[in-house]
């Protein structure tokens, strides 16, 4: 037979589990909002039209950041796109280019937009 202590312990475990799920959802949503805001504010003006078009088409920012100061700002997206096709569609010009790694790249401002998988 369950005692009052057992019942309280079960209720406590359930409350902690529910709280954990809610906190993780809030954290994930907050990070997604931060990444979207950070990427739209910090993308270089040469690649901004490409990022805006991709976001309008339903791509989402997966992650954004810089490994170190000597590396470019990397914006990783969820959703595939053809960097060369987008470059041609928007009639982009240097310093924006498609790198040999298959990403949109601005060599002046050190900024990259990576297609998703």
DAJO-V242541 format. One record per residue. N is the residue number from 1. PHI is phi in whole degrees, -180 to 180 (NA if undefined). Layout:
n/phi
N/PHI
N/PHI
This chain:
n/phi
1/NA
2/-78
3/-96
4/-60
5/-63
6/-64
7/-64
8/-65
9/-66
10/-64
11/-63
12/-65
13/-65
14/-64
15/-62
16/-65
17/-63
18/-64
19/-62
20/-61
21/-62
22/-65
23/-65
24/-66
25/-65
26/-63
27/-64
28/-65
29/-66
30/-65
31/-67
32/-63
33/-65
34/-63
35/-62
36/-63
37/-63
38/-63
39/-69
40/-71
41/-81
42/-109
43/-67
44/-71
45/-64
46/-73
47/-104
48/-59
49/-60
50/-67
51/-64
52/-61
53/-65
54/-65
55/-67
56/-64
57/-81
58/108
59/-68
60/-127
61/-77
62/-87
63/-156
64/-147
65/163
66/-131
67/-67
68/-157
69/-59
70/-84
71/-110
72/-74
73/-70
74/-110
75/-114
76/-99
77/-110
78/-97
79/112
80/-78
81/-157
82/-95
83/-58
84/-67
85/-63
86/-68
87/-59
88/-69
89/-61
90/-86
91/51
92/-73
93/-131
94/-56
95/-84
96/-74
97/-160
98/-98
99/-79
100/-67
101/-87
102/81
103/-128
104/-74
105/-141
106/-114
107/-77
108/-77
109/-101
110/52
111/-138
112/-133
113/-120
114/-100
115/-73
116/-78
117/-103
